[in-house]
Amino acid sequence: MNKNLILDPSYFWEEWLKMIVILQRPAVQLQLFAITITLVLMFLISQWLWYKFKQRFPDITYFEEKNKECYYQQIMAALFYYLLFPTVSLIAISLWKFIFFKQEWFAGYLIDTIHLLWIYIFYRFFLVTLYALFNHKTVEHYHHRFFAPLFSFLVILHIIHIITDFDTIFRVSFFPLFDQSVTLGDIIVTVGGLYFWITGCSLVEKVLIYLFAKEIRTDQRAVQSVSLVLRYFLIGLGIVLIFGYVGISPTALAAITGGLSVGIGFGLKEVISNFVSGLFLLFEGALKPDDVISINNEMSQVKKFGVRATTVQVIKDNSEKIIPNQTFFTQEVTTFTGSDPLVYRSVVVGANYNCDPQQVIRILLKVADNNPNILEYPRPVAFALEFGDSSINFELKFWIDDPLISKQVTSSLICDIWKAFKKNEIEIPYPQRDLHIINGIHNNHHEAIDIANL
């Protein structure tokens, strides 16, 4: 909006007709035919060559997992895969350009295609570099959601600029809004700008975590929380800048928000509540990514934290749950990694009355010291707990720094204690019970059979 020159929508259709007329020229059709046939043929040839290459070198053509033994061979294979099609296409189109020049034919579109292919080669080389340096799934995610759409958007703008003047096209008015004309450029900048800005902010957050997570080793979750706050700050800043660029005035925004205030108050009450709760969680730092919590009697790990909802991974079955942020303010939540990641656990075991209690305590402490997952400080402790019905009960208490492995450590301790008791001839007695069985009723006399110690 607020452009110096606003054009009538009929201008858009006039440019469209001009483009159709241009495409009907024999010189243009000949170039487009040569370009289309060449690209299709080179694509088929490149696919065939890659198929043969995979058959010849199957070990280095699987890029999802990096193999340290043949890492550089994988990079070369990735370069071959990503650059094969644009390179052979560039060579073929260049040959067509040479032929057109020799015949003194018009070759403007062939030259533009060569420029685009060079850009495409650099783009594919950039992707190979990313795949070589970073996690494959992360790069693939942003490849399809950010880099590929951005590259396609820029290529389309370049093609439009070749055919016509897109600066003029973007000033074509489509409809009025708040006494101002909404142009094609306003729509493209608003939709495309918001998409690429928001996705790019997510990418910036990942880059910051990658760069600073290794430097700041004291609290990795704090780094993720700060980057998340920065991400949403940049998103809000981008929205303001884009709306300001297209000319949406504060008066128009006030009119829109004022008209929707009633609907927001009733229909979006839960959304706003979750949003405000998310802001409190962010700035208070009460919940951070990778925190281990217990909610609804299920131990879970926070995987992704947002201003509306939080994604947690349930430990027992590896499933994921999306929990609204206000839930953390309305329900009781236990966190195992809030201010201190250390977790206190214990194992209770019984020994028969013939044992030496001090020897049992020494054995329990030795078993704990030999377990690599149990912390040396604070020191594990063991003591006689009580006189039971058939055994003296002992308790071994220990500390671990990862609540996710508590069951694993407990299971390992139980097995090691059993082996140690067996080695030192310490019995873990079975419970003893006295059973009184009444058998038969004859002449109001009861014959009782007592069976003891079963």
C-alpha positions in Angstrom: 0.0 0.0 0.0 0.9 3.7 -0.1 2.6 3.2 -3.5 3.3 6.2 -5.7 1.5 4.6 -8.6 -1.4 2.2 -8.3 -2.5 0.5 -11.5 -5.9 -0.8 -12.6 -6.4 -4.6 -12.6 -6.9 -4.5 -16.4 -3.1 -3.8 -16.6 -2.4 -7.2 -15.3 -4.5 -8.9 -18.0 -2.8 -6.7 -20.6 0.6 -7.9 -19.5 -0.7 -11.5 -19.6 -1.9 -11.0 -23.2 1.5 -9.5 -24.1 3.2 -12.5 -22.6 1.0 -14.8 -24.7 1.9 -12.9 -27.8 5.6 -13.2 -27.0 5.3 -16.9 -26.5 3.8 -17.2 -30.0 6.9 -16.0 -31.7 8.8 -18.7 -33.5 12.2 -17.6 -32.1 10.8 -17.9 -28.5 9.1 -21.2 -29.2 12.2 -22.7 -30.6 14.2 -21.7 -27.5 11.6 -23.0 -25.1 11.3 -26.2 -27.1 15.1 -26.7 -26.9 15.2 -25.9 -23.2 12.3 -28.2 -22.3 13.5 -31.2 -24.3 17.1 -30.7 -23.0 16.0 -30.5 -19.3 13.8 -33.6 -19.6 16.5 -35.6 -21.4 19.2 -34.5 -19.0 17.1 -35.4 -16.1 16.5 -39.0 -17.4 20.2 -39.3 -18.2 21.3 -38.1 -14.8 18.8 -40.5 -13.1 20.2 -43.4 -15.2 23.8 -42.5 -14.3 23.0 -42.2 -10.6 21.3 -45.6 -10.7 24.4 -47.2 -12.2 26.6 -45.3 -9.6 24.5 -46.7 -6.8 24.9 -50.2 -8.1 28.6 -49.8 -8.3 29.1 -48.0 -4.9 26.2 -49.0 -2.6 28.1 -48.3 0.6 28.5 -44.5 0.0 25.2 -43.6 -1.6 23.2 -43.8 1.6 23.4 -40.2 3.0 21.0 -40.5 5.9 23.7 -41.9 8.2 27.2 -40.6 8.2 29.9 -43.3 8.0 33.1 -42.2 9.6 35.1 -44.8 7.6 34.0 -43.5 4.3 32.8 -40.0 5.2 34.6 -38.1 2.5 33.5 -40.7 -0.1 29.9 -40.0 1.0 30.5 -36.3 0.5 31.8 -36.9 -3.0 28.9 -39.1 -3.8 26.5 -36.5 -2.5 28.1 -33.9 -4.7 27.8 -36.2 -7.7 24.1 -36.8 -6.9 23.2 -33.1 -6.3 25.2 -31.5 -9.0 24.8 -34.2 -11.8 21.5 -32.9 -13.3 22.3 -29.1 -13.2 25.8 -29.7 -14.5 24.9 -31.8 -17.5 21.9 -29.5 -18.2 24.3 -26.5 -18.1 26.6 -28.2 -20.6 23.7 -29.1 -23.0 22.1 -25.6 -22.8 25.5 -24.1 -23.5 25.9 -26.2 -26.6 22.4 -25.0 -27.7 23.5 -21.4 -27.1 26.7 -22.0 -29.2 24.5 -23.4 -32.0 22.1 -20.5 -31.9 25.0 -18.0 -32.0 26.5 -19.8 -35.0 23.2 -19.6 -36.8 22.7 -16.0 -35.6 19.4 -16.8 -34.0 18.0 -15.1 -31.0 19.2 -16.9 -27.8 18.2 -14.6 -25.0 16.1 -17.2 -23.1 19.0 -19.7 -23.5 21.3 -17.2 -21.8 18.8 -16.7 -19.0 18.4 -20.4 -18.5 22.2 -20.7 -18.2 22.2 -18.1 -15.5 19.4 -19.9 -13.6 21.3 -23.2 -13.9 24.4 -21.6 -12.4 22.3 -20.4 -9.5 20.8 -23.8 -9.2 24.3 -25.4 -9.0 25.4 -23.1 -6.2 22.2 -23.8 -4.4 22.7 -27.6 -4.6 26.3 -27.2 -3.5 25.1 -25.2 -0.5 22.7 -28.1 0.4 25.5 -30.6 0.2 27.6 -28.4 2.6 24.7 -28.3 5.0 24.2 -32.1 4.9 27.9 -32.6 5.5 28.1 -30.4 8.5 24.7 -30.8 10.3 22.2 -33.5 11.2 20.5 -35.0 8.2 16.9 -34.8 9.5 17.3 -31.2 10.6 18.7 -30.1 7.2 16.1 -32.0 5.4 13.3 -30.4 7.4 14.5 -26.8 6.6 15.5 -27.8 3.1 11.8 -28.6 2.3 10.3 -25.9 4.4 12.6 -23.0 3.9 15.5 -23.3 1.4 13.6 -25.0 -1.4 10.5 -22.7 -1.2 12.8 -19.6 -1.0 14.8 -20.7 -4.0 11.7 -21.5 -6.0 10.2 -18.1 -5.1 13.3 -16.3 -6.2 13.5 -18.3 -9.5 9.8 -17.4 -10.2 10.5 -13.7 -9.6 13.5 -13.9 -11.9 11.4 -15.6 -14.7 8.7 -13.0 -14.3 11.3 -10.3 -14.5 12.6 -11.8 -17.8 9.1 -11.8 -19.3 7.9 -8.5 -18.0 8.5 -5.8 -15.5 7.4 -7.3 -12.2 7.8 -3.9 -10.4 4.9 -2.6 -12.5 2.9 -5.9 -12.1 3.3 -5.7 -8.3 1.6 -2.3 -8.3 -1.6 -3.7 -9.8 -4.5 -3.1 -7.4 -6.8 -6.0 -6.6 -9.3 -4.7 -3.9 -9.6 -1.9 -1.5 -9.1 -2.3 2.3 -9.8 0.5 4.8 -9.8 3.1 1.9 -6.5 1.9 0.6 -5.7 -0.3 -2.4 -4.3 -3.7 -1.8 -1.8 -4.5 -4.6 -0.4 -7.8 -5.8 3.0 -6.8 -4.3 1.3 -6.3 -0.9 -0.2 -9.8 -1.0 3.0 -11.4 -2.1 5.2 -9.5 0.5 2.7 -10.2 3.3 2.1 -13.9 2.6 5.6 -14.8 1.5 7.3 -12.5 3.9 5.5 -13.8 6.9 6.1 -17.4 5.9 9.8 -17.0 5.2 10.4 -14.8 8.2 8.6 -17.1 10.7 10.4 -20.2 9.3 13.7 -18.3 9.2 13.3 -17.4 12.9 13.0 -21.1 13.7 16.1 -21.7 11.7 18.0 -18.9 13.5 16.9 -20.5 16.8 18.4 -23.9 15.8 21.7 -22.2 14.7 22.0 -20.3 18.0 21.5 -23.5 19.9 24.1 -25.3 17.8 26.6 -22.4 18.2 26.2 -21.7 21.9 25.2 -25.1 23.4 28.8 -26.3 23.2 30.2 -23.1 24.7 27.7 -22.8 27.6 27.9 -26.2 29.2 26.4 -25.2 32.6 22.8 -25.3 31.6 21.8 -26.4 28.1 18.1 -25.9 28.8 18.7 -22.2 29.6 20.3 -21.8 26.1 17.2 -23.3 24.5 14.8 -21.1 26.5 16.7 -17.9 25.7 16.8 -18.9 22.0 13.0 -19.6 22.1 12.3 -16.2 23.6 14.5 -14.6 20.9 12.7 -16.5 18.2 9.2 -15.2 19.3 10.6 -11.7 19.7 12.0 -11.8 16.1 8.6 -13.2 14.9 6.8 -10.3 16.5 9.3 -7.8 15.1 9.0 -9.3 11.6 5.2 -9.0 11.6 5.4 -5.3 12.6 8.1 -4.6 9.9 6.2 -6.4 7.2 2.9 -4.8 8.0 4.7 -1.4 8.1 6.3 -2.0 4.8 3.1 -2.8 3.0 1.5 0.2 4.6 -1.0 -1.2 7.1 -1.5 1.8 9.4 -2.0 1.5 13.2 -5.5 2.8 12.7 -6.4 -0.1 10.5 -4.9 -2.6 12.9 -6.9 -1.0 15.7 -10.1 -1.3 13.7 -9.4 -4.9 13.0 -8.5 -5.8 16.6 -11.4 -3.7 17.9 -13.9 -5.5 15.7 -12.6 -8.9 16.7 -12.3 -8.2 20.4 -15.7 -9.7 21.3 -15.0 -12.8 19.3 -11.5 -13.1 20.7 -12.9 -12.7 24.2 -15.3 -15.6 23.9 -14.1 -17.9 21.1 -10.4 -17.6 21.7 -10.4 -17.5 25.5 -8.5 -20.8 25.8 -6.0 -19.8 23.2 -5.2 -16.5 24.9 -5.0 -18.3 28.3 -2.5 -20.8 26.8 -0.5 -17.9 25.2 -0.3 -15.9 28.4 0.7 -19.1 30.3 3.4 -19.8 27.8 4.8 -16.3 28.3 4.9 -16.8 32.0 6.6 -20.2 31.6 9.2 -18.7 29.3 10.2 -15.7 31.4 9.9 -17.5 34.8 12.0 -20.4 33.5 9.8 -22.8 35.5 9.8 -25.2 32.5 12.5 -25.6 29.9 13.2 -28.0 27.0 14.6 -31.4 28.0 13.2 -31.1 31.5 12.0 -34.3 33.0 8.6 -33.9 34.7 5.7 -36.0 36.1 2.3 -35.0 35.0 -0.9 -37.0 35.3 1.2 -39.7 37.1 3.3 -40.2 34.0 7.0 -39.4 33.7 7.7 -37.4 30.6 10.4 -35.3 29.0 9.8 -31.8 27.5 10.7 -32.0 23.9 9.3 -28.8 22.3 8.2 -25.7 24.2 5.9 -23.1 22.6 3.9 -20.1 23.7 0.6 -22.0 23.1 1.3 -25.7 23.9 4.2 -27.9 25.1 5.1 -31.2 23.5 6.3 -33.9 25.9 7.5 -37.4 25.3 6.1 -40.1 27.6 8.9 -42.2 28.9 7.1 -45.5 29.3 5.9 -45.9 25.7 7.9 -43.1 23.8 4.6 -41.5 22.7 4.2 -37.7 22.5 1.6 -35.5 24.1 0.7 -31.9 23.3 -0.3 -30.3 26.5 -1.8 -26.8 26.7 0.4 -24.4 28.6 -2.3 -23.5 31.1 -2.3 -27.1 32.3 1.0 -26.4 34.1 -0.7 -23.7 36.1 -3.9 -25.6 36.9 -2.4 -29.0 37.8 0.3 -30.2 40.1 3.5 -30.9 38.1 6.6 -32.6 39.5 9.9 -31.7 37.9 13.0 -33.8 38.3 15.4 -31.4 36.6 14.1 -27.9 37.6 16.9 -26.4 39.8 18.8 -29.6 40.5 19.0 -32.7 38.1 20.1 -35.0 40.9 17.6 -37.8 41.8 17.5 -39.8 45.1 16.6 -43.5 44.8 16.7 -46.5 47.1 16.6 -50.3 47.0 15.3 -52.4 49.9 16.5 -56.0 50.4 16.1 -58.6 53.2 18.8 -60.9 54.6 18.2 -63.9 57.0 18.9 -63.6 60.7 22.1 -65.6 60.5 23.9 -62.8 58.6 26.3 -60.2 59.9 24.5 -56.8 59.4 27.8 -54.9 59.1 28.9 -57.3 56.4 25.6 -56.8 54.5 26.0 -53.0 54.7 29.6 -53.2 53.3 28.4 -55.4 50.4 25.6 -53.0 49.5 28.0 -50.1 49.5 30.5 -52.0 47.4 27.9 -52.9 44.8 26.8 -49.2 44.7 30.4 -48.1 44.2 30.9 -50.5 41.3 27.9 -49.1 39.4 29.0 -46.4 36.9 25.7 -44.7 36.9 25.6 -44.0 40.6 27.3 -40.7 41.7 30.3 -40.8 43.9 29.2 -37.6 45.5 26.8 -37.4 47.3 28.0 -40.8 48.6 25.5 -43.7 48.6 24.5 -44.9 52.1 23.3 -48.2 53.4 21.8 -49.1 56.8 19.7 -51.7 58.5 16.1 -50.7 58.2 14.1 -53.0 60.5 13.5 -56.4 61.9 11.1 -58.1 59.6 9.0 -61.2 60.1 11.6 -63.5 58.5 14.5 -61.2 57.7 16.5 -58.2 58.6 15.6 -55.5 56.0 18.3 -53.2 54.6 18.1 -50.1 52.5 20.6 -48.8 50.0 20.2 -45.1 49.0 22.0 -43.5 46.1 22.1 -40.5 43.8 21.9 -40.4 40.0 22.0 -37.4 37.7 19.5 -38.6 35.1 16.0 -39.5 36.2 15.4 -41.3 32.9 17.7 -44.2 33.9 16.4 -44.7 37.4 14.6 -48.0 36.5 17.7 -49.2 34.6 20.0 -48.4 37.6 17.6 -50.1 40.1 17.4 -53.2 38.0 21.2 -53.4 37.7 21.6 -53.0 41.4 19.1 -55.7 42.2 20.9 -58.2 40.0 24.3 -57.2 41.4 23.1 -57.5 45.0 21.7 -60.9 44.3 25.1 -62.1 42.9 27.0 -60.5 45.8 24.7 -62.2 48.4 25.1 -65.5 46.6 28.9 -65.2 46.5 29.1 -64.4 50.3 26.5 -67.1 51.2 23.9 -64.6 52.4 20.4 -65.9 52.0 17.4 -63.8 51.1 14.8 -65.7 53.0 11.3 -66.6 51.8 8.4 -65.2 53.9 7.2 -67.7 56.5 3.5 -68.4 57.2 1.6 -70.6 59.6 -1.4 -72.3 58.0 -4.3 -73.8 60.1 -6.5 -76.1 58.0 -9.8 -77.4 59.5 -10.7 -80.7 57.9 -14.1 -82.3 58.4 -16.9 -81.9 61.0 -17.8 -85.1 62.9 -20.1 -85.1 66.0 -19.4 -81.4 66.6 -15.7 -82.3 67.0 -13.1 -80.5 64.8 -9.8 -82.1 63.8 -7.2 -79.5 63.3 -4.1 -80.1 61.3 -1.3 -77.5 61.8 1.2 -77.1 59.1 4.0 -74.7 60.0 6.7 -72.9 58.2 5.3 -73.4 54.7 
